[in-house]
Amino acid sequence: MVRRAMIIGLDSAVPELIKKFAEEGVLPNIKRLMDEGVYGEGFATHPTLTGTNWTTIASGTWPGTQGASCMWTHFEGEPLNRVHSSFLSTTSRCERLWETGEKVGKKSILMKYPCTVPPTIKNGIQVEGSGAPWYGLDPFEISPSMCFSNYPLPRARHVELKAASGWSNVPRSYSKPLETAVELRSKSVESKVTYNVLVIDSEGKGYDRVVISRSKDANQAVANLSVGEWSSWLKEEFEAKIPLYPKYREDDKIVYEDAPVKRYTGTFRFKLIELTPDAGRFKLYQSQIFPTTGFTWPESIAKELIDNVGPFQEHIGPNPNFCNWIDDETFLEELEYQAWWLGKASSYLLSHYEWDLFFLQWHGPNHAQHAFWGGIDPISPWYDEKNASKYWSYFRRFYGAADKMVGDIVKHADEETLVVVLSDHGHIPYVYGAAMIGNALIKAGLLAYKRDSSGKLVVDWSKTKAYPINSIHIYVNLKGRDPDGIVEPEEYEDVCNEIISTLYKIRDPKGRCPIAFALKKSEARMIGLYGDRVGDVVYGMAAGYIACLEPTEDLEEFHFIRGAISVTDDAGLGQRAGPLPPNTSIHGSSIPSSRLGLGSIRVPLIMRGPGIKKGYVMRNHFWLVDIAPTVAYILNMPPPANCEGSIILEALSQKP
């Protein structure tokens, strides 16, 4: 009999790497699940993105049914350049397993499972649940991470080091002490905390340490750091608007839902990243400032977890690494801390509260693979054999961190518990360059831009017949449907055909077409794309290519960009120091069946529990829409409403 189920999500986990690291002994917990259960490989929905596929996993619905069709979703009848975050539960129009479970008396725990805020859970526990992978867009943070530097860095706050004055109890310094001040700012309101930083030469070999204090008394310091050292976790009071949910986005402007201003305690820590002996280069990193309340339901759970596990950090993305704020080691340390916290926090909840269904997603593998894939894959333009062992060690670290997290969770799975481990999509290397789709549409006379009164380039809707949105959608600017529509309904089919023809005419320097497919919406139902929140034309990129929607002055239809354009963190694009540019691996517009180099967009699936075959490798592929109905069937509960998937019968040894 199966009484309970765990769904453990490892965002972007790649099947080939799961198998490789399991055989190497890097993933002992995952290997044990594979040996005692079933392993298979299947397909995500298209687009191959976080914002659609985690909802698909929990609901068994295709994007056309669930209503979240990309990372940002366009709502019919609104301006074509207005989109809504798919990471909000209000964007989805489907029932998820925890909601179905509540109807039959089951209690759920949701641990950082994406696209689930505002929460819909009524009889259970939820920790956070946005999952939006963009820097600065976590609705619950007081402030995103920040870098304080005395030389120019993208997005960093510039500080000046000057002769120290007014300090008491100054440690011995062989060179004249220097000082600066750093401001920690709430992102939503005018609220800040200032720390004084004293720079000293403790050994007579040049400046090598910093003392950080609210006052200018070194005896009251909260940290005394050399390069590479973290402070302890710190707490400060800030005013903030939490949660700060995005209402919609228009072009590069995000409009937020209003929230009351309240006072919050925020937790964070510092790390000294760089300090040269002459103090000519100084970098101090501040982690995300996250509140101690307001991100769990019930509210009291937050305090329990912080008291028993430690401070929570929601967003650990590659932006600080891409902007040269932090080194690779710091990025990996933050990822490892987050995985450790999720494992320990899950273990605490599973052992202290009643539960029937457990859901978790860790985004770490996705962020790390974007950052480091080019270092391991020989097909990557940035691969260098002499650096490969270093980058392979990175992969073993973050996949190993995922395995330890899984181990902390599955120790609470008894013989009546179904365990499911899977990803939402994989990764493939970015190799060949970008199809400049915006430029191609402009040259075809389908898209037009003009300068506004400030000189900014904006869409000229009076001359625009087609408008590209997000990763895979192109909308016809249709009269009677769209606010600025100019295309007559009788011209609709012709414009769709012209868009498709324009896409297929794009060629790379070797004459290859980077478009894997382009379909009218009426033809795309077979891949789950239909309804009023899907583009009139949808497309997918051939393996190794990306799409660029922004126009350029030269209007070239193909361009090799150093570092793939990602739907997550593009700040500092092309400026990252070291051998790798930002975003050396891709997904999103890559089609679900793509393989290239060491990578694959396909998803791994591991299942163990009553009624599941043991030590079995599935011959047939599944779709992510099949997960929810399979879990529901094994638990002998109804599938979610509107569920469209099938039961993965090949994995079952018998009816539970």
C-alpha positions in Angstrom: 0.0 0.0 0.0 1.3 3.5 -0.9 0.3 6.1 1.6 2.6 9.0 0.8 4.6 10.4 -2.1 7.7 12.6 -2.5 8.4 14.6 -5.7 12.0 15.9 -5.6 12.9 18.3 -8.4 16.5 18.9 -9.6 16.1 21.7 -12.0 17.9 21.1 -15.3 19.4 17.8 -14.2 20.8 16.1 -17.4 20.2 12.4 -17.8 23.7 11.7 -19.1 25.3 13.4 -16.1 23.0 11.7 -13.6 24.1 8.3 -15.0 27.7 9.2 -15.2 27.9 10.6 -11.6 25.8 7.7 -10.2 28.3 5.2 -11.6 31.3 7.2 -10.3 29.9 7.2 -6.8 29.2 10.9 -6.7 25.5 10.3 -6.2 25.2 7.4 -3.7 21.6 8.3 -2.6 20.3 8.7 -6.2 22.1 5.6 -7.2 20.4 3.6 -4.5 17.0 4.9 -5.7 17.9 3.8 -9.2 19.0 0.4 -8.1 15.9 -0.1 -6.0 13.4 1.4 -8.5 13.0 2.5 -12.1 15.1 4.9 -14.2 13.8 6.4 -17.4 14.2 9.4 -19.8 11.5 11.5 -21.2 10.5 14.8 -22.7 9.6 18.2 -21.3 6.9 20.4 -22.8 7.9 23.2 -25.2 9.2 25.7 -24.4 11.7 23.8 -22.2 11.6 26.2 -19.3 11.1 26.3 -15.5 8.0 28.6 -15.7 6.0 26.0 -17.6 7.3 22.6 -16.8 7.1 22.5 -13.0 3.5 23.4 -13.3 3.1 20.6 -15.9 4.7 18.1 -13.5 2.3 19.0 -10.7 -0.8 19.2 -12.8 -0.4 16.9 -15.8 -1.4 19.6 -18.2 0.1 21.0 -21.4 1.0 24.7 -21.6 -2.1 25.4 -23.6 -4.3 24.1 -20.9 -2.4 25.4 -17.8 -2.2 28.9 -19.3 1.4 29.5 -18.5 3.1 29.3 -21.9 6.6 30.7 -21.2 8.6 32.4 -18.4 6.4 35.5 -19.0 2.9 34.9 -20.5 0.9 37.2 -22.7 -2.9 37.6 -21.9 -5.1 38.0 -24.9 -6.6 41.5 -25.3 -3.7 43.3 -23.6 -0.9 45.2 -25.4 1.3 42.7 -27.2 4.4 44.0 -25.2 2.7 43.3 -21.9 3.3 39.9 -20.2 2.7 38.3 -16.8 5.0 36.2 -14.7 4.4 32.5 -15.0 6.0 32.1 -11.6 2.8 33.3 -9.9 0.1 30.8 -9.2 -2.5 33.3 -10.4 -1.1 32.9 -14.0 -2.0 29.2 -14.1 -5.5 27.9 -14.8 -5.0 24.3 -13.6 -5.3 22.2 -10.5 -2.1 20.8 -8.9 -1.6 17.6 -7.0 -1.6 19.2 -3.6 -5.0 20.9 -4.4 -6.4 17.5 -5.6 -5.0 15.9 -2.4 -6.7 18.3 -0.1 -10.0 17.3 -1.6 -9.4 13.7 -0.4 -8.0 14.7 3.0 -4.2 14.7 2.2 -1.8 17.1 3.7 1.1 18.5 1.7 4.5 20.2 2.3 5.8 22.4 -0.5 9.4 23.3 -0.1 10.4 26.1 -2.5 8.4 24.6 -5.3 8.1 27.1 -8.2 5.0 28.9 -9.5 3.1 28.4 -6.2 2.7 31.9 -4.8 0.4 33.4 -3.8 -0.2 30.1 -2.0 -3.2 28.0 -2.8 -2.5 25.3 -0.2 -5.0 25.3 2.7 -4.2 22.2 4.7 -0.4 21.9 4.8 2.9 23.8 4.9 4.6 25.9 2.2 8.0 27.5 2.2 8.4 30.3 -0.3 7.4 29.1 -3.9 8.2 31.8 -6.4 11.2 30.2 -8.0 11.7 33.1 -10.4 15.3 32.7 -11.5 16.0 36.4 -12.2 18.3 38.5 -10.1 16.4 41.1 -8.1 12.9 39.6 -8.7 12.4 37.4 -5.7 9.2 38.8 -4.3 10.2 38.0 -0.7 13.7 39.3 -0.5 14.5 42.6 1.2 17.5 43.1 -1.1 19.3 41.0 -3.7 23.0 40.3 -3.3 25.4 43.2 -3.9 29.1 43.9 -4.5 30.9 46.9 -3.2 34.0 47.7 -5.2 36.5 50.5 -5.7 36.8 49.8 -9.4 34.1 49.6 -12.1 32.0 46.4 -12.2 28.5 45.9 -13.8 25.8 46.8 -11.3 28.2 47.0 -8.4 28.1 49.9 -5.9 31.3 52.0 -6.2 33.1 52.8 -3.0 36.3 54.8 -2.3 39.0 53.8 0.1 40.4 56.7 2.0 42.6 57.3 5.1 40.7 56.1 8.2 39.7 58.6 10.9 37.6 58.5 14.1 38.1 54.8 14.8 38.7 53.4 18.2 40.5 50.1 19.2 42.1 49.9 15.8 44.0 46.6 15.4 47.7 46.8 14.6 48.4 47.8 11.0 51.8 48.2 9.4 50.3 50.5 6.8 48.1 53.5 7.5 44.5 52.1 7.9 42.0 52.9 5.2 38.2 53.0 5.4 35.0 53.1 3.5 31.3 52.7 4.2 28.8 50.3 2.6 25.1 50.8 2.4 22.7 47.9 2.5 19.5 49.0 0.9 16.0 47.7 0.8 15.0 47.3 -2.8 11.3 48.3 -2.4 11.5 51.4 -0.1 14.0 54.0 1.1 15.5 52.0 4.0 19.2 51.3 4.6 21.8 50.2 7.0 25.4 51.5 6.9 28.4 49.5 7.9 31.9 51.0 8.3 34.8 49.0 6.8 38.3 49.4 8.1 41.2 48.1 5.8 44.4 47.1 7.6 47.8 45.6 6.9 48.1 43.0 9.7 51.5 41.4 8.7 53.5 44.1 7.1 53.1 42.6 3.7 50.4 44.9 2.4 46.7 45.4 3.1 45.2 42.0 3.9 42.2 42.3 6.2 39.0 44.2 6.7 37.1 45.0 9.9 33.4 45.5 9.5 31.4 47.4 12.2 28.2 49.4 12.5 30.2 51.9 14.6 33.8 53.0 14.2 34.8 50.8 17.2 36.8 47.8 16.1 35.9 46.0 19.3 32.2 46.0 18.1 33.1 44.5 14.8 30.7 42.0 13.3 33.4 40.6 11.0 37.2 40.5 10.7 37.9 39.0 7.3 40.8 38.1 5.0 40.3 37.3 1.4 38.1 34.3 0.9 36.5 34.4 4.3 32.8 34.7 5.1 31.4 36.6 8.1 28.9 34.9 10.3 25.2 35.4 9.6 24.1 38.9 10.5 20.7 40.4 11.2 19.5 43.9 10.6 16.1 45.7 10.6 14.8 47.1 7.3 11.5 48.5 6.0 10.3 46.7 2.9 7.2 45.8 0.8 6.9 42.0 1.0 5.7 40.2 -1.0 6.5 42.3 -4.0 4.6 40.4 -6.8 5.0 41.6 -10.4 1.7 42.7 -11.8 3.0 42.7 -15.4 6.0 43.6 -17.5 6.0 45.9 -20.5 9.3 45.9 -22.5 12.0 46.4 -19.8 9.6 47.9 -17.2 8.0 45.8 -14.4 4.9 47.1 -12.6 4.4 45.6 -9.2 1.4 44.8 -7.1 1.3 47.1 -4.1 2.1 45.8 -0.6 2.2 47.5 2.8 5.4 48.8 4.1 6.5 46.8 7.2 9.6 46.4 9.3 11.5 43.1 8.8 14.5 41.5 10.2 16.8 40.5 7.4 19.7 37.9 7.4 22.8 38.1 5.3 26.5 37.7 5.4 29.6 39.3 3.9 32.6 37.8 2.1 35.8 39.6 1.2 36.4 38.6 -2.4 39.4 40.8 -3.3 42.0 43.0 -1.6 45.3 43.7 -3.2 48.3 44.6 -1.0 48.2 48.2 -2.2 44.4 48.3 -1.8 44.1 49.3 -5.4 41.4 46.6 -5.9 38.8 45.9 -3.3 35.6 43.8 -3.5 33.3 43.0 -0.7 30.3 40.8 -1.4 27.0 40.9 0.4 24.6 37.9 0.1 20.9 38.2 -0.5 19.2 39.9 2.4 16.2 37.7 3.2 13.6 38.2 5.9 13.1 36.0 8.9 9.3 36.2 8.4 6.7 36.4 5.6 7.8 33.6 3.3 6.1 30.6 4.9 2.6 29.4 5.5 1.8 29.1 8.3 3.8 32.1 9.3 5.3 30.4 12.4 7.2 27.9 10.2 9.7 30.5 9.2 11.0 31.0 12.8 11.1 27.2 13.4 13.2 26.7 10.3 15.6 29.5 11.0 16.0 28.5 14.7 16.6 24.8 13.9 18.4 25.0 10.5 19.6 28.5 9.8 19.0 31.5 7.6 17.2 30.9 4.3 18.6 32.2 1.0 16.1 32.0 -1.9 18.0 33.3 -5.0 21.5 31.9 -5.6 21.9 32.8 -9.3 24.9 33.3 -11.6 24.5 37.1 -12.0 27.2 37.9 -9.3 29.6 35.5 -11.1 28.7 36.9 -14.5 29.3 40.4 -13.3 32.7 39.5 -11.8 31.5 40.3 -8.3 32.4 36.8 -7.0 34.7 34.0 -8.1 33.6 30.5 -9.0 34.3 29.2 -5.5 31.9 31.7 -3.8 29.2 30.8 -6.3 29.6 27.1 -5.5 29.7 27.8 -1.8 26.4 29.6 -2.0 24.8 26.8 -4.1 26.0 24.2 -1.6 24.6 26.1 1.3 21.2 26.4 -0.3 21.1 22.7 -1.1 22.2 21.9 2.4 19.5 24.2 3.9 16.7 22.7 1.7 17.7 19.2 2.7 17.9 20.0 6.4 14.7 22.1 6.4 12.8 19.4 4.6 14.1 16.8 7.0 12.9 19.0 9.9 9.4 19.4 8.5 9.0 15.8 7.5 9.9 14.6 11.0 7.8 17.2 12.9 4.6 17.4 10.9 2.0 15.1 9.4 2.3 14.9 5.6 1.0 12.8 2.7 2.6 14.7 -0.2 5.9 16.4 -0.4 7.2 18.6 -3.2 10.6 20.3 -3.6 12.6 21.9 -6.3 16.2 23.0 -6.2 17.3 25.4 -9.0 21.0 25.1 -8.4 21.9 22.7 -11.2 20.3 25.1 -13.8 22.3 28.1 -12.6 25.6 26.2 -12.3 25.3 24.6 -15.7 24.6 27.9 -17.5 27.8 29.2 -15.8 30.1 26.2 -16.3 29.0 23.9 -19.1 31.4 25.3 -21.6 34.3 24.1 -19.4 33.4 20.4 -19.7 32.0 19.9 -23.2 34.5 19.5 -26.0 32.0 20.8 -28.6 31.8 24.2 -26.8 33.6 27.1 -28.5 35.1 27.9 -25.0 36.3 24.4 -24.1 40.0 24.1 -23.1 41.3 20.7 -22.2 43.7 22.1 -19.6 40.8 23.6 -17.7 38.4 20.6 -18.1 39.3 18.8 -14.8 38.6 22.0 -12.8 35.1 22.4 -14.3 34.3 18.7 -14.0 35.1 19.1 -10.3 32.5 21.9 -10.1 29.9 19.7 -11.7 30.6 16.9 -9.2 30.3 19.4 -6.4 26.8 20.8 -7.2 25.5 17.4 -8.4 26.9 16.0 -5.2 25.2 18.7 -3.2 21.9 17.7 -4.8 22.5 14.1 -3.8 23.1 15.0 -0.2 19.9 17.0 -0.2 18.0 14.0 -1.7 19.5 11.8 1.1 18.3 14.1 3.8 14.8 13.9 2.4 14.4 10.2 1.4 15.5 9.0 4.8 11.9 9.9 5.8 10.5 7.6 3.1 9.3 4.3 4.6 8.2 1.2 2.7 4.8 2.8 2.0 6.3 6.0 0.4 6.6 6.6 -3.4 9.8 8.6 -4.2 10.1 10.5 -7.5 13.2 12.4 -8.5 13.2 14.2 -11.8 14.0 17.5 -13.7 12.0 19.9 -15.7 14.3 20.0 -18.7 18.0 19.4 -19.5 20.8 21.5 -21.0 22.8 21.5 -24.2 25.9 23.5 -25.1 25.5 26.9 -26.8 27.7 26.4 -29.9 26.6 28.0 -33.1 25.2 31.5 -32.5 21.9 33.5 -32.6 19.1 33.7 -35.1 18.3 37.4 -35.0 14.6 36.9 -35.3 13.7 40.5 -34.5 16.0 41.7 -37.4 14.5 39.2 -39.8 11.0 40.3 -39.1 12.0 44.0 -39.6 13.7 43.2 -42.9 10.5 41.3 -44.0 8.4 44.4 -43.3 6.6 42.6 -40.5 8.0 44.5 -37.5 8.8 48.2 -37.2 10.5 50.5 -34.7 10.8 54.2 -34.2 12.4 56.7 -31.8 10.2 58.2 -29.1 10.5 61.7 -27.7 13.4 60.7 -25.5 15.3 59.0 -28.3 14.4 55.5 -27.1 13.7 52.8 -29.7 10.1 51.6 -29.4 7.8 49.5 -31.5 5.8 51.4 -34.2 2.5 49.6 -33.8 1.0 51.4 -36.7 3.4 49.5 -39.0 3.9 46.3 -37.1 2.2 43.1 -38.3 4.1 40.6 -36.1 5.6 40.9 -32.7 7.9 38.3 -31.1 7.5 37.5 -27.4 9.7 35.5 -25.0 11.4 32.3 -26.1 9.1 30.8 -28.8 6.0 33.0 -29.5 5.3 35.4 -32.4 2.0 37.2 -32.3 0.1 38.7 -35.3 -0.9 42.3 -34.5 -4.5 41.4 -35.2 -7.2 44.0 -35.6 -10.2 43.4 -33.2 -8.1 41.4 -30.8 -5.0 43.4 -30.0 -5.2 47.0 -28.9 -3.1 48.4 -31.7 -4.0 45.7 -34.3 -3.5 46.5 -37.9 -3.8 43.1 -39.6 -7.3 42.4 -40.9 -8.8 39.0 -39.9 -8.9 37.9 -43.6 -5.1 38.6 -43.8 -4.3 36.6 -40.7 -3.3 33.3 -42.4 -1.2 35.1 -44.9 0.7 36.9 -42.2 1.3 33.7 -40.3 2.6 32.0 -43.4 4.9 35.0 -44.1 6.3 34.8 -40.5 7.1 31.1 -40.9 8.7 31.7 -44.3 10.8 34.5 -42.8 12.0 32.2 -40.0 13.0 29.4 -42.4 15.0 31.8 -44.6 17.4 32.6 -41.8 20.8 31.0 -42.3 24.0 30.7 -40.4 27.4 31.4 -42.1 27.5 27.7 -43.2 24.1 28.0 -44.9 22.3 26.0 -42.2 18.9 26.9 -40.9 18.8 27.4 -37.1 15.1 26.9 -36.9 14.1 23.3 -36.0 10.4 24.0 -36.6 7.9 26.9 -37.0 4.2 26.2 -36.8 0.9 28.1 -36.8 -0.9 27.8 -33.5 -3.6 25.9 -35.3 -0.9 23.3 -36.1 0.8 23.2 -32.7 -1.7 21.4 -30.6 0.3 18.2 -31.1 3.0 19.7 -28.9 0.6 21.2 -26.3 0.6 24.7 -27.6 -2.9 26.1 -28.2 -5.4 28.5 -26.7 -5.5 32.2 -26.0 -2.0 32.5 -24.3 0.0 31.0 -27.1 1.6 32.9 -30.0 0.0 32.8 -33.5 3.3 31.2 -34.6 5.5 29.1 -32.4 9.0 27.9 -33.1 11.8 25.8 -31.8 15.6 26.2 -32.3 17.9 23.6 -33.7 20.4 22.2 -31.2 23.1 24.7 -30.3 21.4 27.8 -31.6 19.6 30.6 -29.7 17.1 33.2 -30.7 17.6 37.0 -30.3 14.5 39.2 -30.5 16.1 42.6 -30.0 16.9 44.6 -33.1 20.4 45.7 -34.0 21.6 48.6 -36.1 23.0 46.3 -38.9 19.9 44.2 -39.0 22.0 41.0 -39.5 19.9 37.9 -39.5 22.5 35.8 -37.8 25.2 36.7 -35.2 27.5 34.9 -33.0 27.1 36.3 -29.5 29.8 35.6 -26.9 27.6 34.0 -24.3 24.1 32.9 -24.9 21.2 35.2 -24.2 19.3 33.6 -21.3 15.8 34.2 -20.0 17.3 34.4 -16.5 20.4 36.4 -15.8 21.9 38.5 -18.7 23.5 41.3 -16.6 27.2 41.6 -17.4 26.7 39.6 -20.7 30.1 39.3 -22.4 31.9 40.9 -19.5 32.6 37.9 -17.3 36.2 37.4 -16.5 38.0 34.1 -17.1 37.9 31.6 -19.9 34.1 31.2 -20.0 31.5 33.9 -21.0 28.0 33.9 -19.4 25.6 31.2 -20.3 27.5 28.5 -22.1 24.6 26.2 -22.1 21.0 26.6 -23.2 17.4 25.3 -23.1 14.1 27.2 -23.5 13.7 27.5 -27.2 15.7 24.3 -27.6 13.2 21.5 -28.5 12.5 18.7 -26.0 14.2 16.0 -27.9 17.5 17.9 -28.6 20.9 16.3 -28.0 24.2 18.0 -28.5 27.7 17.3 -27.3 27.5 16.0 -23.7 24.1 17.4 -23.2 20.4 16.7 -23.7 17.2 18.6 -23.2 15.5 15.3 -22.2 14.6 14.8 -18.5 15.6 11.9 -16.2 13.0 10.2 -14.0 13.7 8.0 -11.0 10.9 6.2 -9.1 11.0 3.9 -6.1 8.3 2.6 -3.9 5.5 0.0 -3.6 4.3 -1.2 -7.0 7.4 0.1 -8.8 9.7 -2.2 -10.6 13.2 -2.7 -9.1 16.4 -2.1 -10.9 14.6 -1.5 -14.1 15.5 0.9 -17.0 12.5 1.9 -19.0 12.6 1.3 -22.8 9.9 3.9 -23.7 9.9 7.6 -23.2 7.4 9.5 -21.1 6.2 13.1 -21.1 6.2 15.4 -18.0 2.4 15.5 -18.3 2.5 11.8 -17.3 4.0 12.4 -13.8 0.9 13.8 -12.0 -1.5 11.1 -13.2 1.0 8.4 -12.4 1.5 9.7 -8.9 -2.2 10.0 -8.4 -2.8 6.4 -9.7 -0.2 4.9 -7.4 -1.7 6.8 -4.4 -5.2 5.7 -5.4 -6.4 9.3 -5.6 -8.1 11.2 -8.4 -5.8 12.9 -10.9 -5.8 16.7 -11.0 -8.7 18.4 -12.9 -7.9 18.9 -16.5 -5.0 16.4 -16.3 -4.0 15.3 -19.8 -1.2 12.9 -19.2 -1.1 9.1 -19.1 -0.1 6.6 -16.4 3.5 5.4 -16.9 2.5 1.7 -16.8 5.9 0.5 -17.9 7.3 1.6 -14.5 4.7 -0.4 -12.5 5.2 -4.0 -11.3 1.6 -4.2 -10.3 -1.4 -2.1 -9.4 -0.7 -0.7 -5.9 
